[in-house]
């Protein structure tokens, strides 16, 4: 191969790689991440959580249409893992709390950039995170959640699915307080 052709091949390879690289400040959410929950993963030695998204809690359950009890948290994890595998999202840190970095992520599908947390919520496998006062951290997520619930998307198809905030608020209350 002539040197000019080698340089051209290297330049073409680099331009393809650069075209798919994450924008400045963003990082790729890579396959191989360890899923703690359907909203929190460990990747590259860092714990990251999708900002504004609350997944089903592991150990909580729903009853599918065949009458089988299923782990709700595992369902959220499976869908998040599939979205990551299929869309290869990129993320940017938005806040830090102790050993946890909150991120906003988007996936490119066709020529559209889609919010990964919004995808989880609109498909019915995630919920809007609520603040201590019961209001959503990010209002558009609460609107999308209500729409998914009304359309009976994802986990909302099952009559015994409960918003994780129900379980979290019970756990946060001191004993003896109704």
C-alpha positions in Angstrom: 0.0 0.0 0.0 1.3 3.5 -0.8 1.9 5.9 2.1 -0.8 8.3 0.7 -3.4 5.5 0.8 -2.4 4.6 4.4 -2.8 8.2 5.5 -6.2 8.4 3.7 -7.4 5.1 5.4 -6.2 6.4 8.8 -8.0 9.7 8.3 -11.2 8.0 7.2 -11.1 5.7 10.3 -10.5 8.7 12.6 -13.3 10.7 11.1 -15.7 7.8 11.5 -14.6 7.4 15.2 -14.8 11.1 15.9 -18.2 11.3 14.3 -19.6 8.8 16.8 -17.7 10.1 19.9 -19.6 11.8 22.7 -19.8 15.6 22.6 -17.5 17.5 24.9 -18.4 17.0 28.6 -20.4 13.9 27.8 -19.4 10.3 28.3 -20.7 7.1 26.7 -22.8 4.9 28.8 -21.2 1.6 27.8 -22.4 -1.9 27.7 -20.8 -3.9 30.6 -22.1 -1.5 33.2 -23.2 -3.2 36.4 -26.9 -2.5 37.1 -27.7 -1.7 40.8 -31.3 -0.8 39.8 -33.2 0.3 36.8 -31.9 3.9 37.3 -28.4 3.4 38.8 -25.4 1.7 37.2 -21.7 1.4 38.0 -19.5 2.1 35.0 -15.9 3.0 34.9 -15.7 2.7 38.6 -18.4 5.4 39.1 -21.9 5.1 40.4 -24.3 7.0 38.2 -28.0 7.6 38.4 -30.3 9.0 35.8 -31.5 12.3 37.1 -35.3 12.5 37.7 -35.9 8.8 37.1 -37.1 6.4 39.8 -37.1 2.7 38.8 -39.1 0.0 40.4 -37.5 -1.2 43.6 -35.8 -4.6 43.6 -37.8 -7.0 45.8 -41.1 -5.3 45.0 -43.4 -7.3 42.8 -46.2 -7.2 40.4 -48.5 -10.0 39.1 -48.3 -10.6 35.4 -51.3 -11.7 33.3 -50.6 -15.4 33.8 -50.8 -14.8 37.6 -47.0 -15.2 38.2 -45.4 -12.8 40.7 -42.4 -11.0 39.1 -39.8 -8.7 40.5 -40.6 -5.2 39.5 -37.0 -3.9 39.9 -35.7 -6.6 37.6 -38.2 -5.6 34.9 -36.9 -2.0 35.1 -33.3 -3.2 34.9 -34.0 -5.4 31.8 -35.5 -2.5 29.9 -32.8 0.0 30.8 -30.1 -2.6 29.8 -31.9 -3.1 26.5 -32.1 0.7 25.8 -28.4 1.1 26.6 -27.5 -1.9 24.3 -29.7 -0.7 21.5 -29.2 3.1 21.6 -25.7 3.6 23.0 -26.6 6.7 25.0 -24.2 9.5 26.0 -24.5 11.2 29.4 -23.4 14.4 31.2 -23.1 14.9 34.9 -25.7 17.3 36.4 -25.2 16.8 40.2 -23.1 14.9 42.7 -24.1 13.5 46.0 -21.6 11.5 48.1 -20.5 8.6 45.8 -23.3 9.1 43.3 -23.2 11.2 40.2 -26.6 12.2 38.7 -26.6 12.3 34.9 -28.8 13.3 32.0 -28.4 10.9 29.1 -29.7 10.9 25.5 -29.8 8.3 22.9 -29.7 9.0 19.2 -32.4 7.1 17.3 -32.4 8.0 13.6 -31.9 11.7 13.6 -33.6 12.3 17.0 -32.0 12.8 20.4 -34.1 11.1 23.0 -33.9 11.5 26.8 -33.1 8.1 28.3 -35.0 8.7 31.5 -38.0 9.9 29.5 -37.8 6.8 27.4 -38.0 4.6 30.5 -41.0 6.6 31.8 -43.0 6.8 28.6 -42.6 3.1 28.0 -43.9 2.4 31.6 -40.7 1.0 33.1 -39.7 4.0 35.1 -41.3 6.7 37.3 -40.8 10.4 37.9 -38.7 10.9 41.0 -40.5 12.8 43.7 -39.1 15.3 46.2 -39.8 15.1 49.9 -42.8 17.4 49.4 -44.3 14.9 46.9 -43.7 17.1 43.8 -41.7 15.8 40.9 -38.0 16.6 40.5 -38.7 17.3 36.8 -42.3 18.0 35.9 -42.2 16.7 32.3 -41.4 13.3 33.7 -44.5 13.3 35.9 -46.6 14.3 32.8 -45.1 11.4 30.8 -45.7 9.0 33.7 -49.3 9.9 33.9 -49.7 9.4 30.2 -48.0 6.0 30.4 -50.3 5.1 33.3 -53.4 6.1 31.4 -52.3 4.2 28.2 -51.4 1.2 30.4 -47.8 1.0 29.0 -45.2 -1.3 30.4 -45.6 -2.1 34.0 -48.8 0.0 34.2 -50.6 -3.0 32.4 -50.6 -4.8 35.7 -53.2 -3.8 38.3 -50.9 -4.3 41.4 -48.0 -2.1 40.2 -47.3 0.6 42.8 -45.2 3.8 42.4 -41.9 3.3 44.2 -42.6 6.5 46.1 -45.2 4.6 48.1 -42.6 2.1 49.4 -40.0 4.8 49.9 -42.3 7.1 51.9 -43.3 4.3 54.1 -39.7 3.4 54.8 -38.8 7.0 55.6 -41.6 7.5 58.2 -40.7 6.9 61.8 -42.5 3.9 63.3 -45.9 4.6 64.7 -46.5 7.6 62.4 -49.4 6.9 60.0 
